[in-house]
């Protein structure tokens, strides 16, 4: 998460949506950056409203003085990124503390079904729609950009900071072939209905 109210924005770090690349590029333009551990880096919008919005307000940055923005990935593509990320060689080691999340021996269809059922630790990766949900009575996220149009987000942030900023690629997932049966894809799209409603309205669509 980037807190840059002095530049007029706060960037929420949605997991598996290019957040590390954005944070790395705009780090020097931010008043604060929350990077570690992941639970802090990926603070949800409701979490921001509860804990950080009052803090910024107390420092002279009321909510109306900046915009809250984030990236939203196509839902099945987002899920496949988690599956690929958790197949990295490091997690294959049984002695690794996160070995239970290893998906190198699991097909994407198996992963997707376990995700929908909530039956396996390796497939518990949260919900994108919950990440952007405001607290009860709170304002919505101001701008949600599509992951496949990160260029629009970069243009927006460059305008905010007043200069051109080069964004690289950081923390990419291993390459793996992604395939689903027609039946599983239909079920997954229905499961992701709340996410698709947000994605279809996101900037860049």
C-alpha positions in Angstrom: 0.0 0.0 0.0 1.2 3.5 -0.9 0.0 6.4 1.2 0.6 9.6 -0.8 -2.0 12.0 0.3 0.4 14.9 -0.3 0.2 13.9 -4.0 -3.5 13.3 -3.8 -3.8 9.5 -3.8 -3.7 6.3 -1.8 -2.9 3.1 -3.7 -4.4 -0.2 -2.3 -2.3 -3.3 -2.9 -4.7 -5.9 -4.2 -2.8 -9.2 -4.1 -1.7 -10.7 -7.5 -2.6 -7.5 -9.4 0.8 -5.9 -10.1 0.9 -4.0 -6.8 4.6 -4.6 -6.1 5.6 -3.1 -9.5 3.5 0.0 -8.8 4.8 0.4 -5.3 8.4 0.0 -6.4 8.0 2.6 -9.2 6.2 5.3 -7.0 7.9 4.6 -3.7 9.8 7.9 -3.7 6.7 9.9 -4.2 4.9 8.5 -1.2 4.7 9.7 2.4 4.4 6.1 3.6 4.6 2.6 2.2 3.3 -0.5 3.9 5.2 -3.5 2.6 5.7 -6.2 5.2 4.2 -8.5 6.3 1.7 -9.3 3.5 -1.3 -8.8 5.9 -0.2 -5.2 6.3 0.9 -4.6 2.7 -2.5 -5.9 1.4 -4.7 -4.1 3.9 -8.2 -4.1 2.6 -10.2 -0.9 1.8 -12.3 -1.4 4.9 -9.1 -1.8 6.9 -7.8 1.4 5.5 -11.0 3.2 6.4 -10.9 1.9 9.9 -7.3 2.4 10.8 -5.4 4.6 8.3 -8.0 7.1 7.1 -8.4 8.6 10.7 -4.6 8.7 11.0 -4.3 10.7 7.7 -7.2 13.0 8.8 -5.3 13.7 12.1 -2.3 14.7 10.1 -4.1 17.2 8.0 -5.3 15.0 5.1 -9.1 14.7 5.2 -10.6 12.0 3.0 -11.8 14.4 0.4 -8.2 15.6 -0.2 -7.0 12.4 -1.9 -8.4 9.6 -4.0 -8.2 5.9 -3.2 -7.3 3.7 -6.1 -6.6 0.1 -6.8 -6.2 -2.5 -9.6 -8.8 -5.3 -10.3 -7.8 -8.3 -12.3 -10.0 -10.5 -14.5 -11.2 -13.0 -11.8 -10.2 -16.3 -13.4 -6.9 -14.8 -14.5 -6.4 -13.6 -10.9 -7.1 -17.1 -9.5 -4.7 -18.7 -12.0 -2.0 -16.3 -10.9 -2.4 -17.5 -7.4 -2.2 -21.1 -8.6 1.0 -20.4 -10.6 2.5 -18.3 -7.8 2.1 -21.2 -5.3 3.7 -23.7 -7.7 7.1 -22.0 -7.4 10.0 -24.3 -6.7 10.7 -22.8 -3.3 7.4 -24.1 -1.9 8.1 -27.7 -3.1 10.5 -28.1 -0.3 8.7 -30.0 2.6 10.8 -28.0 5.0 9.6 -24.7 3.8 7.1 -23.1 6.3 4.6 -22.5 3.5 4.9 -25.9 1.9 1.3 -26.6 2.6 0.4 -24.0 0.0 2.4 -25.8 -2.8 0.3 -26.3 -6.0 3.0 -27.7 -8.3 1.3 -31.1 -8.3 -2.3 -29.7 -8.6 -4.1 -28.9 -11.8 -5.7 -25.5 -12.2 -9.1 -27.2 -12.3 -8.4 -29.0 -9.0 -7.3 -25.7 -7.6 -10.4 -23.9 -8.8 -12.7 -26.5 -7.3 -10.9 -26.5 -4.0 -11.1 -22.7 -4.0 -14.9 -22.7 -4.6 -15.4 -25.4 -1.9 -13.0 -23.8 0.6 -11.7 -27.3 1.3 -7.9 -27.0 1.0 -5.4 -24.7 2.6 -3.5 -24.3 -0.7 -6.6 -22.7 -2.4 -7.5 -20.2 0.3 -6.6 -16.9 -1.3 -9.5 -14.6 -0.4 -12.0 -12.7 -2.5 -11.3 -9.7 -4.6 -14.8 -8.2 -4.1 -14.3 -8.2 -0.3 -10.9 -6.4 -0.7 -12.6 -3.3 -2.1 -15.8 -3.4 0.0 -16.1 -0.2 2.1 -16.9 -0.2 5.8 -20.6 0.2 6.5 -21.6 3.7 5.5 -18.2 4.5 4.1 -17.3 5.9 0.7 -16.5 3.6 -2.2 -13.0 3.2 -3.7 -12.7 6.3 -6.0 -11.1 4.6 -9.0 -10.7 0.9 -9.8 -8.4 0.1 -12.8 -8.4 -3.1 -14.8 -5.1 -5.0 -14.5 -4.9 -5.4 -18.3 -4.9 -1.6 -18.6 -2.3 -0.8 -16.0 -1.1 1.9 -18.4 -4.2 4.0 -17.5 -3.3 3.7 -13.8 0.3 4.6 -14.4 -0.9 7.7 -16.4 -3.1 8.7 -13.6 -0.4 8.3 -11.0 2.2 10.1 -13.1 -0.2 13.1 -13.4 -0.6 13.1 -9.6 3.1 13.1 -9.0 3.8 15.5 -11.8 6.4 13.5 -13.7 6.9 10.4 -15.9 7.6 7.3 -14.0 8.9 4.0 -15.4 7.1 0.9 -14.1 8.9 -2.4 -14.4 7.8 -6.0 -13.7 8.3 -7.4 -10.2 7.2 -10.6 -8.4 5.9 -12.4 -11.4 4.5 -16.0 -11.2 5.9 -19.0 -12.9 4.6 -19.9 -16.4 2.1 -22.8 -16.4 -0.6 -23.9 -18.9 -4.0 -23.0 -17.6 -7.0 -25.1 -18.6 -10.5 -25.7 -17.3 -13.4 -27.9 -18.4 -16.4 -26.0 -19.7 -18.4 -27.1 -16.7 -15.9 -25.9 -14.2 -15.4 -22.6 -16.0 -19.2 -22.0 -15.9 -19.3 -22.8 -12.2 -16.3 -20.5 -11.5 -17.8 -17.6 -13.4 -21.0 -17.9 -11.4 -19.0 -18.1 -8.2 -17.2 -15.0 -9.2 -20.3 -13.0 -10.1 -19.6 -10.3 -7.5 -16.1 -9.9 -8.9 -17.2 -9.7 -12.5 -19.7 -7.0 -11.6 -16.9 -4.8 -10.4 -14.5 -5.8 -13.1 -16.9 -4.9 -15.9 -17.3 -1.4 -14.4 -13.6 -0.9 -13.8 -11.6 1.8 -15.7 -10.3 0.4 -19.0 -13.2 -1.8 -19.9 
